[in-house]
Amino acid sequence: MNWVKTQLSASKAAWKVMANEVTIMPTRVLGGAFFGFDSWDGYPREREELLAHIRDSQIKEVVFVTGDIHTFIAGDVRTAAGTGDPAAIEFVGGSVTSSGLGETDLPAGGGVVIKGNDKNPHTDPSIIDALKGINPWVDQADFDHHGYGKVVATKDAFDCEMVRMQTIKKKSTAKLPSTGLHYRVARGQQSIKGTAM
């Protein structure tokens, strides 16, 4: 932790990109429980220590680039388990081939299970709206498609496009439009809420 904080404080980079295995944004489900603890949700003190350091040291342009949860999510990283001050931005790239949340049964909390569909994943938009309602720091999510995040970072902007394939169930190079899951973050911008292109 001390090494990470020292490196962040000393960095002269235009963008401080944190390669991150699991989401640093909290993921709550029905009833206020967390989706799981095999993430930063399992380390709330350490998450708060890191984010408070970023905030208190006024370290700007911190972006978490995350994988490993097999879905696309974009949102703001805030202190106090998502309810506090803005500290960074997070982009979660989907999986290339591993099963996504829309393909498997998803425990939503309180004994509720959202049925997945491996052959034809199609998460009801109301589920995504509910996710964003419970987790207001989340701007967009896609549980159903596979792909990756494509980043172009310059001294002036951090551009992240969620590249989503139409299907991986058959050989195809067809992509979905990136509308709604393409962000251009300007220097000094602390939130991506409502800014998708």
N, C-alpha and C positions, 0 to 999 in steps of 0.2 A: 504494500500500500504506500509506504513512504517513497519507494522508488517511483511509482506511477505519479504520485503527487508532485515530486521533484521534477520529473520529466515534463509534466504538463506546465508547471510554473515556468520552467526554463525555455520552453519551446518558442521559437520565433516563426514557426510555420503559419501560413495563412489559415490553414485548417488543421485542427488537431483531430485526426481520425483514430477512433478507438476501435480496433478489431475486437469484436465481442461475440462470444459463443452463444449466449442466451440473452433474451431481452432484459434490458435494464429498466424499461417502463414496467410498472406493476401490471399484472394481468388478473383482474378480479372477475369472479363469476357470480351467479345468483346467490343471494344471502351474504354478500360481502366477503366470502372466502376467496382465497387465491387459487388460481388454476392448478398450481403445483409449486413445489419448493425446490425443484431441480433447476433453479434460475436465480436471478438476483433477489427474487422474493424470499428465498431461503436465507439470505444474508442482508437483512434490512439495515443493520448497523453499519456494515461496510459500504452498502450503497449510499446511505445517508452521509457517511464520512467523505466519500469520494465526491458526491454531488455538492455537498456543502463547501468543500475545498474549491471546486470549480467556481461556485457562486461567490464565495467570500474573497477569493483571489482575483475575481473579475477576469477569469480566463474566457475569452470569447472564441466563437467559431469551433466549438467542440461538437463532433458528430460521431455517434455510435453507429457502426455498420455491423449488423448482427445476422447470424444464420441459425441453423440447427433446430428451428421449431417448425420447419416445413410449411411455412405460410408467409404471405406478404403482409407487412404492417408498417405504417409510417405514423410518427407522432412526435410529441414533445416530451422531453425528459425533464421532470420537475423534482424538486426536493420534497420531503415530507410525504413519501409514498405516493407521489403524483399530485398532491394537493397544494404544494408550496410554490416556490419561485422557480422560474425557468433556469435550467443549467445547461442543457444541450438539446440536440435533436437526434432522433433515431430512425434508421431505415433498416427494416428486416427483409432480407431477400428470401424468396420462396425456395423450395427444393427443386433440384433438377429431376430426380426420379423418386425419391422417398415419398411415402404416402403423406398427403396433406390432411389437414383437419377436416375438410369436406368429404374425404374418402373413408374416414373411420368414425366410429361412434365417439361422440365428444361429451364428456361429463361437464354439464353446465352449472353444477352446484345444486344443493338442496334435493338430491336424488333425481334431478332432471337429466336425461341423456338425449342429446340431439343425434338422430340417426344419420350416419354417413352413407355414402353411395360410391363404392369403388368404381363401378362401371360407368357411372354418369354423375360425377359430383356436381351438385347444384345447391349450395347453401342459400336458404331463403334470405333475401335482403334484410328482412326484419331481424335476423340473427346478428348480422353485422351492425345494424342500427342499435340493437340491445348491447352489443359489445362496446360500442362507442358511448352509449348512455351510461353504462357502469364504469367505463374507463374514459372519462372525457378528454384525456390527453391524447387519445388515439384519433388520428384524422381519417385514415383509410385502412382497409384490410381486404384481402382476398384469400379465402380458405380453399378454393377449388382448383386453382391453376398452378402449373409448374413453371419454373424458369429461374431467373436470377436478377440481381440488381446491377445496373450498368452506371458507373460513376465517372463523371468528368469534373475534375477539380481544377480551378484556375485561381489566381490571386484575388479575383473579384467575386466568384460564384462557385457553389458546390451544386452540381446538377446530378440528380439521381433518377433514373428511369427504371421502373420495375418492368422487366421484359418478361411477358407471360406468353407461353405457348398455348395454342388452341387446344391441343391434346398431346398426350404422350402415349395414348393407348394404341396408336398406329403411327407408322413412319410419316412424319410431316415436318415441314419447317414453318408452317403457318403460325403467325403471331397474332395476339389480340392487340387492339389499340392500347396505347399506354395512357390514354385519357383518364384522368382521375388518380393515376398512380405515377405521375411524373412531376418532380419538384425541382425548382431552381431556387436555391437558398443564397441570398445576398449576404455580404459581410455585414455583421451587426444584427442580422435577423435572428430573433430568439424563439420564434414560433413558426411552425408550418401549418397550423390549423387553418383550413380553408384556402390554402394557396396552391393546391394541386393544379397542374395544367392539363 
